[in-house]
Amino acid sequence: MRPNILCLETSAAKCSAALLQGDSKSIYKEAEVAFSHVAQITLLIKDLVVESGLSFDDLDAVAISGGPGSYTGLRVGTSTAKGICFANDIPLIALDTLKVIGHSLIGMEIQYQQALYVSIIDARRDEVYMAGYDKDLTQLLDTQAYILTEDSFKEESKNYEQVIIGGDAVTKAKALIGSKGIIYKEIIPDAGIMCQLALAAFKEQNFAYLSSYTPSYLKPPNITVSKKQFFRKN
């Protein structure tokens, strides 16, 4: 079977969508404006369907980047994907965003046999969402909200041939940790780099429970309270 899988990435600042047709051919669309997920994601999907010549009836699954990442973005992606899945009676594939980044990072630096590949996503202040993998994408460091310091990954660098850090927070990481023999690769999560893992999940029938699935937020949203004072008119 050569499945048609719609991939949605809404965990990052710019949302994107890709349509995988069969085992390799894909079409990719990305929002031009950051933090416009609500306004743009359905338009990107419409453009993909029109350009591909397919209809929603031709879709075999929808894959989403399941977090961690932008709280609002993850909610938008999840609700959009669930709506399509329910309407077309097709399965939902939820991919760990850090694992997707790790998969891309390994492909960039595959020459190392005993490396630690660390995926990082920007969070608030000196914090990142982080997980670590080996070259086979086996998880070595637990998924966590992690505060970067100058001593980050010092012990790991003694135990591995190379520490390689990738994600959308590498500029912040490099400023706080320094080089210290660490390789940095900027990787912005997008729907295009989801396709291969989405296809593998589909073939393994690794589907999310559609009715109960929720994204991996890791932390509650950062909601600020307005400082404006409101007075009740008598």
C-alpha atoms as an extended CHARMM CRD file, in Angstrom:
* protein
*
       234  EXT
         1         1  MET       CA              0.0000000000        0.0000000000        0.0000000000  PROA      1               0.0000000000
         2         2  ARG       CA              1.2670000000        3.4560000000       -0.8870000000  PROA      2               0.0000000000
         3         3  PRO       CA             -0.4160000000        5.7150000000        1.6720000000  PROA      3               0.0000000000
         4         4  ASN       CA             -1.2560000000        9.3980000000        1.3880000000  PROA      4               0.0000000000
         5         5  ILE       CA             -0.3630000000       11.0080000000        4.7230000000  PROA      5               0.0000000000
         6         6  LEU       CA             -1.0210000000       14.6220000000        5.6460000000  PROA      6               0.0000000000
         7         7  CYS       CA              1.6650000000       15.9250000000        8.0440000000  PROA      7               0.0000000000
         8         8  LEU       CA              1.0200000000       19.0000000000       10.1960000000  PROA      8               0.0000000000
         9         9  GLU       CA              3.6970000000       20.8330000000       12.1930000000  PROA      9               0.0000000000
        10        10  THR       CA              2.3290000000       23.4820000000       14.5520000000  PROA      10              0.0000000000
        11        11  SER       CA              4.7280000000       23.2680000000       17.5070000000  PROA      11              0.0000000000
        12        12  ALA       CA              7.1440000000       25.8740000000       16.1130000000  PROA      12              0.0000000000
        13        13  ALA       CA              6.7910000000       29.6000000000       15.4330000000  PROA      13              0.0000000000
        14        14  LYS       CA              5.7910000000       28.9870000000       11.8130000000  PROA      14              0.0000000000
        15        15  CYS       CA              3.2770000000       26.2810000000       11.0530000000  PROA      15              0.0000000000
        16        16  SER       CA              3.7670000000       24.0340000000        8.0290000000  PROA      16              0.0000000000
        17        17  ALA       CA              2.0950000000       21.1520000000        6.2310000000  PROA      17              0.0000000000
        18        18  ALA       CA              3.3060000000       18.3860000000        3.9460000000  PROA      18              0.0000000000
        19        19  LEU       CA              1.4720000000       15.7680000000        1.9400000000  PROA      19              0.0000000000
        20        20  LEU       CA              3.3040000000       12.4800000000        1.5260000000  PROA      20              0.0000000000
        21        21  GLN       CA              2.1240000000       10.5510000000       -1.5230000000  PROA      21              0.0000000000
        22        22  GLY       CA              3.3520000000        6.9830000000       -1.5070000000  PROA      22              0.0000000000
        23        23  ASP       CA              6.7990000000        6.2320000000       -0.1210000000  PROA      23              0.0000000000
        24        24  SER       CA              8.7160000000        9.2820000000       -1.2430000000  PROA      24              0.0000000000
        25        25  LYS       CA              6.9060000000       12.0390000000       -3.1500000000  PROA      25              0.0000000000
        26        26  SER       CA              5.8150000000       14.9310000000       -0.9440000000  PROA      26              0.0000000000
        27        27  ILE       CA              4.5470000000       18.4920000000       -1.2910000000  PROA      27              0.0000000000
        28        28  TYR       CA              5.4210000000       21.0940000000        1.3300000000  PROA      28              0.0000000000
        29        29  LYS       CA              3.8130000000       24.3860000000        2.3570000000  PROA      29              0.0000000000
        30        30  GLU       CA              4.8550000000       26.8220000000        5.0940000000  PROA      30              0.0000000000
        31        31  ALA       CA              3.1670000000       29.8790000000        6.5830000000  PROA      31              0.0000000000
        32        32  GLU       CA              4.8880000000       33.1460000000        5.7120000000  PROA      32              0.0000000000
        33        33  VAL       CA              4.0030000000       34.7910000000        9.0240000000  PROA      33              0.0000000000
        34        34  ALA       CA              5.0480000000       33.4540000000       12.4180000000  PROA      34              0.0000000000
        35        35  PHE       CA              2.4570000000       32.6490000000       15.0840000000  PROA      35              0.0000000000
        36        36  SER       CA             -0.3830000000       32.6210000000       12.5550000000  PROA      36              0.0000000000
        37        37  HSD       CA             -1.3770000000       28.9940000000       13.0980000000  PROA      37              0.0000000000
        38        38  VAL       CA             -5.1110000000       29.5950000000       13.4940000000  PROA      38              0.0000000000
        39        39  ALA       CA             -5.3440000000       31.6610000000       10.3260000000  PROA      39              0.0000000000
        40        40  GLN       CA             -2.9240000000       29.6820000000        8.1620000000  PROA      40              0.0000000000
        41        41  ILE       CA             -3.0060000000       25.9390000000        8.8550000000  PROA      41              0.0000000000
        42        42  THR       CA             -6.2890000000       25.2130000000        7.0420000000  PROA      42              0.0000000000
        43        43  LEU       CA             -5.1710000000       27.3410000000        4.0810000000  PROA      43              0.0000000000
        44        44  LEU       CA             -1.9220000000       25.3650000000        3.8350000000  PROA      44              0.0000000000
        45        45  ILE       CA             -3.8830000000       22.1080000000        3.8750000000  PROA      45              0.0000000000
        46        46  LYS       CA             -6.2320000000       23.3650000000        1.1630000000  PROA      46              0.0000000000
        47        47  ASP       CA             -3.2710000000       24.3740000000       -1.0270000000  PROA      47              0.0000000000
        48        48  LEU       CA             -1.6960000000       20.9250000000       -0.6150000000  PROA      48              0.0000000000
        49        49  VAL       CA             -4.8780000000       19.1110000000       -1.5710000000  PROA      49              0.0000000000
        50        50  VAL       CA             -5.4250000000       21.2970000000       -4.6350000000  PROA      50              0.0000000000
        51        51  GLU       CA             -1.8270000000       21.0320000000       -5.8210000000  PROA      51              0.0000000000
        52        52  SER       CA             -1.7100000000       17.2600000000       -5.3520000000  PROA      52              0.0000000000
        53        53  GLY       CA             -4.9530000000       16.6600000000       -7.2150000000  PROA      53              0.0000000000
        54        54  LEU       CA             -6.1770000000       14.5230000000       -4.3170000000  PROA      54              0.0000000000
        55        55  SER       CA             -9.2490000000       14.9350000000       -2.1510000000  PROA      55              0.0000000000
        56        56  PHE       CA             -9.7000000000       14.4210000000        1.5640000000  PROA      56              0.0000000000
        57        57  ASP       CA            -11.2460000000       11.0420000000        0.7110000000  PROA      57              0.0000000000
        58        58  ASP       CA             -7.8290000000        9.9800000000       -0.6310000000  PROA      58              0.0000000000
        59        59  LEU       CA             -6.0410000000       10.5360000000        2.6840000000  PROA      59              0.0000000000
        60        60  ASP       CA             -5.0120000000        7.4570000000        4.6390000000  PROA      60              0.0000000000
        61        61  ALA       CA             -3.8510000000        9.2140000000        7.8290000000  PROA      61              0.0000000000
        62        62  VAL       CA             -2.9800000000       12.5410000000        9.3930000000  PROA      62              0.0000000000
        63        63  ALA       CA              0.2960000000       12.9610000000       11.2950000000  PROA      63              0.0000000000
        64        64  ILE       CA              0.8940000000       15.7470000000       13.7660000000  PROA      64              0.0000000000
        65        65  SER       CA              3.9050000000       17.0180000000       15.6260000000  PROA      65              0.0000000000
        66        66  GLY       CA              2.7130000000       16.1680000000       19.1210000000  PROA      66              0.0000000000
        67        67  GLY       CA              5.0040000000       18.3780000000       21.1460000000  PROA      67              0.0000000000
        68        68  PRO       CA              6.5300000000       19.6560000000       23.2070000000  PROA      68              0.0000000000
        69        69  GLY       CA              6.4030000000       23.1740000000       21.8150000000  PROA      69              0.0000000000
        70        70  SER       CA              4.0280000000       26.1010000000       21.4870000000  PROA      70              0.0000000000
        71        71  TYR       CA              0.9750000000       25.4760000000       23.6750000000  PROA      71              0.0000000000
        72        72  THR       CA             -1.4210000000       27.3020000000       21.3660000000  PROA      72              0.0000000000
        73        73  GLY       CA              0.1740000000       25.8430000000       18.2480000000  PROA      73              0.0000000000
        74        74  LEU       CA             -0.1230000000       22.2750000000       19.5350000000  PROA      74              0.0000000000
        75        75  ARG       CA             -3.7940000000       22.7900000000       20.3570000000  PROA      75              0.0000000000
        76        76  VAL       CA             -4.4780000000       24.1770000000       16.8870000000  PROA      76              0.0000000000
        77        77  GLY       CA             -2.6820000000       21.3010000000       15.1590000000  PROA      77              0.0000000000
        78        78  THR       CA             -4.3760000000       18.6550000000       17.2760000000  PROA      78              0.0000000000
        79        79  SER       CA             -7.9030000000       20.0030000000       16.8150000000  PROA      79              0.0000000000
        80        80  THR       CA             -7.3870000000       20.4220000000       13.0650000000  PROA      80              0.0000000000
        81        81  ALA       CA             -5.9920000000       16.9070000000       12.6570000000  PROA      81              0.0000000000
        82        82  LYS       CA             -8.7160000000       15.3380000000       14.7840000000  PROA      82              0.0000000000
        83        83  GLY       CA            -11.3990000000       17.0800000000       12.7390000000  PROA      83              0.0000000000
        84        84  ILE       CA            -10.0080000000       15.6730000000        9.4910000000  PROA      84              0.0000000000
        85        85  CYS       CA             -9.5750000000       12.1950000000       10.9750000000  PROA      85              0.0000000000
        86        86  PHE       CA            -13.0800000000       12.0440000000       12.4170000000  PROA      86              0.0000000000
        87        87  ALA       CA            -14.6470000000       13.3660000000        9.2200000000  PROA      87              0.0000000000
        88        88  ASN       CA            -12.8250000000       10.8780000000        6.9970000000  PROA      88              0.0000000000
        89        89  ASP       CA            -12.5890000000        7.9250000000        9.4050000000  PROA      89              0.0000000000
        90        90  ILE       CA             -8.8020000000        7.7320000000        9.1690000000  PROA      90              0.0000000000
        91        91  PRO       CA             -6.1520000000        7.2590000000       11.8920000000  PROA      91              0.0000000000
        92        92  LEU       CA             -4.1410000000        9.9050000000       13.6960000000  PROA      92              0.0000000000
        93        93  ILE       CA             -0.3510000000        9.6020000000       13.9760000000  PROA      93              0.0000000000
        94        94  ALA       CA              1.2530000000       11.6030000000       16.8010000000  PROA      94              0.0000000000
        95        95  LEU       CA              5.0020000000       12.1420000000       16.4850000000  PROA      95              0.0000000000
        96        96  ASP       CA              7.2340000000       13.3330000000       19.3080000000  PROA      96              0.0000000000
        97        97  THR       CA              8.6340000000       16.6770000000       18.1220000000  PROA      97              0.0000000000
        98        98  LEU       CA             11.9770000000       16.0870000000       19.8290000000  PROA      98              0.0000000000
        99        99  LYS       CA             12.2550000000       12.6850000000       18.1690000000  PROA      99              0.0000000000
       100       100  VAL       CA             11.5530000000       14.2440000000       14.7740000000  PROA      100             0.0000000000
       101       101  ILE       CA             14.3590000000       16.7350000000       15.3820000000  PROA      101             0.0000000000
       102       102  GLY       CA             16.6200000000       13.9120000000       16.5540000000  PROA      102             0.0000000000
       103       103  HSD       CA             15.9190000000       11.9270000000       13.3910000000  PROA      103             0.0000000000
       104       104  SER       CA             16.8960000000       14.9280000000       11.2700000000  PROA      104             0.0000000000
       105       105  LEU       CA             19.9860000000       15.6190000000       13.4070000000  PROA      105             0.0000000000
       106       106  ILE       CA             21.2400000000       12.0420000000       13.0920000000  PROA      106             0.0000000000
       107       107  GLY       CA             20.9040000000       12.2730000000        9.3260000000  PROA      107             0.0000000000
       108       108  MET       CA             23.1360000000       15.3600000000        9.3250000000  PROA      108             0.0000000000
       109       109  GLU       CA             25.8850000000       13.8110000000       11.4960000000  PROA      109             0.0000000000
       110       110  ILE       CA             25.5450000000       10.0710000000       10.8560000000  PROA      110             0.0000000000
       111       111  GLN       CA             29.3360000000        9.4550000000       10.7410000000  PROA      111             0.0000000000
       112       112  TYR       CA             29.6110000000        9.0950000000       14.5260000000  PROA      112             0.0000000000
       113       113  GLN       CA             29.1110000000        5.6230000000       16.0090000000  PROA      113             0.0000000000
       114       114  GLN       CA             28.9640000000        6.5590000000       19.7020000000  PROA      114             0.0000000000
       115       115  ALA       CA             27.5080000000       10.0560000000       19.6770000000  PROA      115             0.0000000000
       116       116  LEU       CA             24.8500000000       11.5780000000       21.8880000000  PROA      116             0.0000000000
       117       117  TYR       CA             22.3130000000       13.4470000000       19.7610000000  PROA      117             0.0000000000
       118       118  VAL       CA             20.4580000000       16.0520000000       21.8300000000  PROA      118             0.0000000000
       119       119  SER       CA             17.2560000000       17.6360000000       20.5380000000  PROA      119             0.0000000000
       120       120  ILE       CA             16.3050000000       20.9970000000       22.0330000000  PROA      120             0.0000000000
       121       121  ILE       CA             13.2730000000       23.2290000000       21.5820000000  PROA      121             0.0000000000
       122       122  ASP       CA             13.2500000000       26.7830000000       22.8580000000  PROA      122             0.0000000000
       123       123  ALA       CA             11.2730000000       27.4090000000       26.0430000000  PROA      123             0.0000000000
       124       124  ARG       CA             11.2410000000       30.4510000000       28.2900000000  PROA      124             0.0000000000
       125       125  ARG       CA             14.4100000000       32.2070000000       29.4950000000  PROA      125             0.0000000000
       126       126  ASP       CA             17.3650000000       29.7820000000       29.8370000000  PROA      126             0.0000000000
       127       127  GLU       CA             15.1150000000       26.7360000000       29.5480000000  PROA      127             0.0000000000
       128       128  VAL       CA             14.6560000000       24.2620000000       26.7050000000  PROA      128             0.0000000000
       129       129  TYR       CA             12.6360000000       21.1260000000       26.0960000000  PROA      129             0.0000000000
       130       130  MET       CA             15.2300000000       18.3920000000       25.6720000000  PROA      130             0.0000000000
       131       131  ALA       CA             15.7410000000       14.6960000000       24.8990000000  PROA      131             0.0000000000
       132       132  GLY       CA             18.8280000000       12.6620000000       23.8870000000  PROA      132             0.0000000000
       133       133  TYR       CA             19.2480000000        9.7910000000       21.4260000000  PROA      133             0.0000000000
       134       134  ASP       CA             21.8510000000        7.4420000000       19.9990000000  PROA      134             0.0000000000
       135       135  LYS       CA             22.4570000000        6.9440000000       16.2720000000  PROA      135             0.0000000000
       136       136  ASP       CA             19.5620000000        4.4550000000       16.0800000000  PROA      136             0.0000000000
       137       137  LEU       CA             17.1420000000        6.9840000000       17.6090000000  PROA      137             0.0000000000
       138       138  THR       CA             16.9910000000        5.0160000000       20.8470000000  PROA      138             0.0000000000
       139       139  GLN       CA             16.2930000000        7.4810000000       23.6450000000  PROA      139             0.0000000000
       140       140  LEU       CA             19.1750000000        7.9640000000       26.0930000000  PROA      140             0.0000000000
       141       141  LEU       CA             18.1380000000       11.1440000000       27.9310000000  PROA      141             0.0000000000
       142       142  ASP       CA             14.6000000000       11.5250000000       29.2380000000  PROA      142             0.0000000000
       143       143  THR       CA             12.2880000000       14.1140000000       27.7120000000  PROA      143             0.0000000000
       144       144  GLN       CA             12.2610000000       17.0640000000       30.0930000000  PROA      144             0.0000000000
       145       145  ALA       CA             12.1630000000       20.8070000000       30.5960000000  PROA      145             0.0000000000
       146       146  TYR       CA             15.8360000000       21.5920000000       31.1500000000  PROA      146             0.0000000000
       147       147  ILE       CA             17.6690000000       24.7330000000       32.2870000000  PROA      147             0.0000000000
       148       148  LEU       CA             20.8700000000       25.3330000000       30.3270000000  PROA      148             0.0000000000
       149       149  THR       CA             24.0590000000       26.2720000000       32.2100000000  PROA      149             0.0000000000
       150       150  GLU       CA             27.7440000000       26.4190000000       31.3930000000  PROA      150             0.0000000000
       151       151  ASP       CA             28.0560000000       22.9170000000       32.8320000000  PROA      151             0.0000000000
       152       152  SER       CA             25.3290000000       21.3610000000       30.6870000000  PROA      152             0.0000000000
       153       153  PHE       CA             26.3760000000       18.0580000000       29.0660000000  PROA      153             0.0000000000
       154       154  LYS       CA             29.8410000000       18.2160000000       30.6520000000  PROA      154             0.0000000000
       155       155  GLU       CA             29.5250000000       14.7090000000       32.0630000000  PROA      155             0.0000000000
       156       156  GLU       CA             27.9030000000       13.3610000000       28.8910000000  PROA      156             0.0000000000
       157       157  SER       CA             30.8040000000       14.6480000000       26.8090000000  PROA      157             0.0000000000
       158       158  LYS       CA             33.1190000000       12.3240000000       28.7800000000  PROA      158             0.0000000000
       159       159  ASN       CA             31.0030000000        9.2620000000       28.0030000000  PROA      159             0.0000000000
       160       160  TYR       CA             30.2920000000        9.7440000000       24.3090000000  PROA      160             0.0000000000
       161       161  GLU       CA             32.4280000000       10.1420000000       21.2330000000  PROA      161             0.0000000000
       162       162  GLN       CA             30.6630000000       13.4140000000       20.4260000000  PROA      162             0.0000000000
       163       163  VAL       CA             27.7780000000       15.4890000000       21.7770000000  PROA      163             0.0000000000
       164       164  ILE       CA             25.6770000000       16.9520000000       18.9780000000  PROA      164             0.0000000000
       165       165  ILE       CA             22.9150000000       19.4260000000       19.7720000000  PROA      165             0.0000000000
       166       166  GLY       CA             20.2000000000       20.3440000000       17.2960000000  PROA      166             0.0000000000
       167       167  GLY       CA             16.9430000000       22.2560000000       17.3010000000  PROA      167             0.0000000000
       168       168  ASP       CA             15.5850000000       25.7700000000       17.2090000000  PROA      168             0.0000000000
       169       169  ALA       CA             17.3840000000       26.8230000000       20.4110000000  PROA      169             0.0000000000
       170       170  VAL       CA             20.9990000000       26.1950000000       19.4140000000  PROA      170             0.0000000000
       171       171  THR       CA             21.9120000000       29.8980000000       19.4380000000  PROA      171             0.0000000000
       172       172  LYS       CA             20.7710000000       30.1770000000       23.0500000000  PROA      172             0.0000000000
       173       173  ALA       CA             22.4520000000       26.8840000000       23.9430000000  PROA      173             0.0000000000
       174       174  LYS       CA             25.7810000000       27.8770000000       22.4270000000  PROA      174             0.0000000000
       175       175  ALA       CA             25.7210000000       31.2190000000       24.2390000000  PROA      175             0.0000000000
       176       176  LEU       CA             25.0980000000       29.5530000000       27.6020000000  PROA      176             0.0000000000
       177       177  ILE       CA             27.2080000000       26.3890000000       27.2110000000  PROA      177             0.0000000000
       178       178  GLY       CA             29.8930000000       27.4850000000       24.7710000000  PROA      178             0.0000000000
       179       179  SER       CA             31.5000000000       25.2770000000       22.1400000000  PROA      179             0.0000000000
       180       180  LYS       CA             33.5530000000       22.9150000000       24.3650000000  PROA      180             0.0000000000
       181       181  GLY       CA             33.7720000000       20.3940000000       21.5470000000  PROA      181             0.0000000000
       182       182  ILE       CA             29.9990000000       20.3170000000       21.0590000000  PROA      182             0.0000000000
       183       183  ILE       CA             28.5820000000       20.3570000000       17.5260000000  PROA      183             0.0000000000
       184       184  TYR       CA             25.5240000000       22.5900000000       17.0350000000  PROA      184             0.0000000000
       185       185  LYS       CA             22.9850000000       22.2800000000       14.2200000000  PROA      185             0.0000000000
       186       186  GLU       CA             20.0280000000       24.6090000000       13.8550000000  PROA      186             0.0000000000
       187       187  ILE       CA             16.9250000000       22.6030000000       12.9810000000  PROA      187             0.0000000000
       188       188  ILE       CA             13.5440000000       24.2860000000       12.7740000000  PROA      188             0.0000000000
       189       189  PRO       CA             10.7140000000       21.7580000000       13.1420000000  PROA      189             0.0000000000
       190       190  ASP       CA              8.6960000000       21.5280000000        9.9290000000  PROA      190             0.0000000000
       191       191  ALA       CA              6.2410000000       19.1140000000        8.3530000000  PROA      191             0.0000000000
       192       192  GLY       CA              8.7110000000       18.0400000000        5.6930000000  PROA      192             0.0000000000
       193       193  ILE       CA             11.0730000000       16.3410000000        8.1420000000  PROA      193             0.0000000000
       194       194  MET       CA              8.1080000000       14.4980000000        9.6860000000  PROA      194             0.0000000000
       195       195  CYS       CA              7.3120000000       12.4800000000        6.5550000000  PROA      195             0.0000000000
       196       196  GLN       CA              9.7040000000        9.5600000000        6.9800000000  PROA      196             0.0000000000
       197       197  LEU       CA              8.7680000000        8.9120000000       10.6070000000  PROA      197             0.0000000000
       198       198  ALA       CA              5.0770000000        9.3270000000        9.7600000000  PROA      198             0.0000000000
       199       199  LEU       CA              5.3790000000        6.6960000000        7.0420000000  PROA      199             0.0000000000
       200       200  ALA       CA              7.1590000000        4.2920000000        9.4060000000  PROA      200             0.0000000000
       201       201  ALA       CA              4.4560000000        4.7950000000       12.0430000000  PROA      201             0.0000000000
       202       202  PHE       CA              1.7410000000        4.1580000000        9.4590000000  PROA      202             0.0000000000
       203       203  LYS       CA              3.3410000000        0.9100000000        8.3060000000  PROA      203             0.0000000000
       204       204  GLU       CA              3.6370000000       -0.2170000000       11.9320000000  PROA      204             0.0000000000
       205       205  GLN       CA              0.0370000000        0.9170000000       12.5970000000  PROA      205             0.0000000000
       206       206  ASN       CA              1.3260000000        3.0430000000       15.4600000000  PROA      206             0.0000000000
       207       207  PHE       CA             -1.7390000000        5.2430000000       15.8040000000  PROA      207             0.0000000000
       208       208  ALA       CA             -2.9330000000        7.5470000000       18.5810000000  PROA      208             0.0000000000
       209       209  TYR       CA             -6.2810000000        7.0800000000       20.3170000000  PROA      209             0.0000000000
       210       210  LEU       CA             -8.2610000000        9.6560000000       18.3990000000  PROA      210             0.0000000000
       211       211  SER       CA            -10.8890000000       10.4640000000       21.0010000000  PROA      211             0.0000000000
       212       212  SER       CA             -8.5700000000       10.8480000000       23.9900000000  PROA      212             0.0000000000
       213       213  TYR       CA             -5.2880000000       12.0520000000       22.4980000000  PROA      213             0.0000000000
       214       214  THR       CA             -3.7470000000       15.2670000000       23.8470000000  PROA      214             0.0000000000
       215       215  PRO       CA             -0.3700000000       16.7880000000       22.9190000000  PROA      215             0.0000000000
       216       216  SER       CA              2.7180000000       16.6550000000       25.1320000000  PROA      216             0.0000000000
       217       217  TYR       CA              2.9050000000       20.1350000000       26.6430000000  PROA      217             0.0000000000
       218       218  LEU       CA              5.4600000000       19.2550000000       29.3920000000  PROA      218             0.0000000000
       219       219  LYS       CA              4.6040000000       22.5250000000       31.1610000000  PROA      219             0.0000000000
       220       220  PRO       CA              1.4180000000       24.5500000000       31.6460000000  PROA      220             0.0000000000
       221       221  PRO       CA              0.9390000000       27.5800000000       29.3780000000  PROA      221             0.0000000000
       222       222  ASN       CA              2.5700000000       30.8960000000       30.3000000000  PROA      222             0.0000000000
       223       223  ILE       CA             -0.5380000000       32.9900000000       30.8980000000  PROA      223             0.0000000000
       224       224  THR       CA             -0.0280000000       36.5390000000       32.1090000000  PROA      224             0.0000000000
       225       225  VAL       CA             -2.6640000000       38.4880000000       34.0030000000  PROA      225             0.0000000000
       226       226  SER       CA             -3.5010000000       41.9400000000       32.7360000000  PROA      226             0.0000000000
       227       227  LYS       CA             -2.3380000000       44.7640000000       35.0160000000  PROA      227             0.0000000000
       228       228  LYS       CA             -5.1330000000       47.0420000000       33.8490000000  PROA      228             0.0000000000
       229       229  GLN       CA             -7.6430000000       47.9870000000       36.5010000000  PROA      229             0.0000000000
       230       230  PHE       CA            -11.3040000000       47.8120000000       35.6650000000  PROA      230             0.0000000000
       231       231  PHE       CA            -13.8930000000       49.7330000000       37.6110000000  PROA      231             0.0000000000
       232       232  ARG       CA            -17.5250000000       48.7970000000       37.8070000000  PROA      232             0.0000000000
       233       233  LYS       CA            -19.8930000000       51.5790000000       36.9820000000  PROA      233             0.0000000000
       234       234  ASN       CA            -22.6040000000       51.9700000000       39.5950000000  PROA      234             0.0000000000
